[in-house]
Amino acid sequence: MPSTPHRSARRGVLAGLLGLLCAAAPAWAQQQPVRLVVGYAAGGPVDTAARQFAQVFGRELGRTVIVENRPGVAGALGGEAVARSAPDGSMLYFGASPTLTITPHVIKSMPFDTVKDLTPLAPVLSYANALVINKDLPIKNLKELIAYAKANPGKVSYGSAGMGASNHLSGELFAKQSGLQLTHVPYKGNAPAMTDVIGGQLTMMFDIVSTARNYIQTQRVRPLVVTSRERNASLPDVPTMREAGLPGYEVIGWYGVYGPAQMKTEQVALVNTAVNRTLADEGLRKLWAEQGYDMWSGAPAVLAEQQRKDLEMWRGVTKDIKFE
């Protein structure tokens, strides 16, 4: 039956309302909070950096950003949650390099593929480790440490946050490149290991600059080198491994923002732009410099390439280590 003018008008109104609702839907969706997942517990260095980042990132993204902690499996549970989420930008991963480049070689049943199941969006920052020793040892520089270790094979001990931790493998790489026989002592976290370096139960350890610098500045340990290519701005008097006589050694850690696989190109560009604007914030730059971090901005490809290189490096370091 043909439509009457009344029915046609009513259909026109309904169609108009439907059109308005459809047009408003994307704008409504954009107001939903973005969950920034951290694979570690609250209060640690990754969580702290993520929360400092999120405050500025939300402003630049134009969305509320909520930090969500999902600790477990060396940060992998958080990455898995993002990898399994919808690729719509509503859940992002504040990924730490140990989870993305070391854990795949250490854990037999990794819950997700750190390359295939995530989309690199933007690098955020990088950091170095500092090699520190007990302050009462008669060792003033890296060459003296190497000479001491060669004269006392197996008697030089170093602590770490546990088997497969980044500072454990930093020590393994150091031993390989310098031809040393060192004794690794794993702990449940960095703090107890540092306590034993201070007390003389351990010879040395590698620790992230942002936490080691307090022990260094209060002269409870002696720093020998930092592991980055360039000197760290918060420890300007501490040489690099290269400067100290081990030119092939360079280890940096980093944080980056990731999304699930198959994110749309425009979403990737949107997040990358917001991250780079966040990293230009003077307040955040000053805060992170004081903590010993280096700002690290760039395109998604920059983050992907660093992840690829580090995966390959740690594969070589871990191939002869038995992880229980």
N, C-alpha and C positions, 0 to 999 in steps of 0.2 A: 504494500500500500504506500502511495506517495506520501512524503512528509508534509505536514502542515507547516505554515509559517511559525506557529508557536513552538512546535517540536524542533524546527530548524534553529530557532533562536536559543532554545534550551541546550541543544547539542553544541551550539557555538560557545555558549558560556562555559559548559563543562570542558570543552576542548581548550578554551583559554586558560581555565584554572589548572588543567593538567600541564599545559605548557609552562605556566609560571612555577609550578611545583618542580617540574623537571629542570628548569633553569636554575632554581634555587638549590637543588640537591647538591651540586658540586660545592657551592659556597657554604652550605651547611656542613658538608663533610670536611671542609678545610678548617672548620673551627674545632674539630675533634682533637684531643691531645695526641701528640706523638710520644710513643714510649721508647725511651733510649735505654736499651738493655745493657747491663754490666754483668759480666760473668763471675764477679767476685763479690764478697761480702761488703757491707757498708763499712766505711771508715778506713779502708785500705787505700793505697796510692791510686789504683785505677778508678775506684769509686769517687775519690776526692777530685781527681782531674775531670771526671765525667760530670760531676755536679757543678764545678766551676765553669766548664764548657757549656753546659745546658742552659745556664742563666742567660748567656749572651746569644747562644744559638737560637733559642726560642724567639728572641726579639727579632733576629735577622730572618728567621723562617716565617715569622708571622703566625706562629702556632704556640700553644702551651706545650712544653717539653717536660715529660715526667721521667725521671731516672728510676729504673726498675732493676733491682738486684736479683739475679738468678745464679747463685754460686754453685759450684760443683764441677768435678772432673776438670780441674785446672782451667776453668773459664768456659769449657766447651758446652755446658748445659745452656748457658745464655746464648751462645752462638747457634745452637740447635733450635732454640725457640724462635729466633729470627729467621733461620733458614726454612723453617716449616710454616712461617706466617705468610699471609697474602702479600703479593708484591705491589702494594699500594702506597708505601711510604709511611704507614701508620705505626710500624715497628722497625726500629733501626738498632744496630749493634755497635756499641762503643768497644771495638775490638782491641785487645792487647796482643802484641806480636808473639809472646811466648805461646799463647793459645793457638794462634793461627799458623805458626811456623815450627814450633818445637813439639807441642803435644801430639800432632799427627804421627811423629816418629817414636813417641814414647808409649802411647796408649794403644793397646791391641784393638780394642773395639771403639774407635772414635765414632761418636754419634752422628757426625755429619762430615761432609767433604768441605774443607775450608776454602777450596778453590771453586769447585763446581756449584756449591749450594749457596754461595753468597755473591753479591754484586759490590765490588769496591766503589765507594762513593767519593771519599776524600781523605787524604792524610790529615792528621791533626797536630801531632807533636812527636819529637824523638827525644831520647834520653840516653845517657851513657852510664856505665857502671864505673865505680872507682875501686881499684885494688888497694885494700888497706891491710896493714899488718899490726901486730902487737907493738906498742910504742917502746917497749923495753928491749926489743931485739936490736942487736948491733948492725942493723941494715938501714941504709939511707936512700937507696935507689934500686931500680929494677935490676941492673947488672949485678949488684951485690946480692940481691935475692936469688937470682939464677945461680950465681957462684956458690952460695950457701946451700941451695937445694941440690946441686950436683955433688957437693962434698958430703951431703947427708941424705943419700937417696932413701925415699920413703918416710923420712922423719919430718918433712915439711907438710903440715896438714892445712886443709882449707875447709871451711864450712859452707853450707848452702841451705836454702829453704826446703830441700828435699831432692830425691832422685829425679832427674829430668827437669829440675828448675833451671831457669836461665842462668843463675849464678853458678850452679853445678856445671853446666856445659861450658860456661865461660872459662871455668877452671880447667876443664878437659881440653879445650882448645889451646889454652895457654901452655899446658903441659906438653901437648903434641908439638906445638910450634917451637918451643924452647928446649925440647928433648929432656924433659924432667920426669921424675917419678914422684908424684905427689899422692898424699893420702886424703881421700875425700871423706868428710864426715857430714852426713845429711841430718838436718834438724826439721822440726815442724814449724817452719817459718824463719824469717831472717833475723828477728830480734834475739832469740836465744843463741843463734850462731854468733852474732855480733857481741853478745855478752861474754861468750867464751874467748873471742879474740881479745877483748879488753882484759879479761882475767888471765890470759896466757895459756889457756887450755888448747887453743888453736893458734896456728902461725898467722893465718890470713883469711880473707874472704873477699869476694866481689860483691858489691852492694850498689844498688841504684843511687845515683848522686843525690837525689832529692831526700833520701833518708840518711845516707852516709855523711852528708855534709855537717850535720849537727854533731856527730861524734868527732869529726875532723876539726871543726871549729873550736870544740871544747877540749881538744888535744887528748882525747881518750884513745885514739888510734892514730897511726901515721899513714898518710896516703902516699902511694908510690906513683901511680899513673891513673889516667882515665882511659876508657876503651874506645872513645870516639876518634874520628879522624882529626878533628880540631879540638883545642882546649875548651873546657867548659867555662862559661862566663862566671859561674858562681864559685869556681875553684881555679882562678886564673894562674896560680903558681904551680899547679900540678901538671906535669907533662903528659903527653899522650904516649901510648905504647910505641908508636912510630918514632917519636922523639927520643924515647928512652932506650931504643935499640932493637925493637921487635917490629920491623916495618910491615910485615904481613898480617899483623893482628888488628882487626877492627870489629867491634861488636857494638851495635846500638839496639836499643829497644824502641818501640814506637806504639802509638795509638792511632787508630783510623776508624772512620765511620763506614759501616757496611749496611746493605739492605739484603733482602732475599734475592735469589736468582730471578732473572726475567723481569726486572724492573724496567719500566718504559724509559726511553731516552730522555724525554722531557723531565721526568721525575729525578733522574740521575743528575741532570744539569741543574735543576732547582736546588737540590740538596747541596751539591758541590759549591754552587755560588754562595749559598747561605753559610756554609762552613768557612769558605775563604774570607767572607766578610766578618765572620766571628773572629777569625785569627788576626784580623787587622785592628781589633779593639785594643786600645792602648792599655786599658786597665788589666785586661787578661794577659797581654804580652808582658807587662811588668810583673804581674803575679807569678807567672810561670817561669820567667827568667830568674826571679828570686828563689824559686824552688829547684833550680838547676835544669829545667827543661829547655828545649829548643823548639820554637815554632816551626812547623813543617807543612806548608801549604802546597797545593798543586792539583793537577787533574786526576781523575780516577786512575788513569794509566800509570801515574807515578806511584800510587799506592800498590797497584797490582804488580808492578815490576819489582818493588822492594820486597813484597811478600814472596815472589818467585825466587829471588836471589837468596833470601834468608832460608826458605824451605830447602833449597839445594845445599847451602852451607851446613845447616844443622843435620841434614841427612848424612853428610860425610862424618860429622863429629859423633853421631850417635850409633853408627853402623856396628861398631865393635863393643858397645856397652850393653850389658844384660840388665834389663829393667824387670823387676819382679811385679 
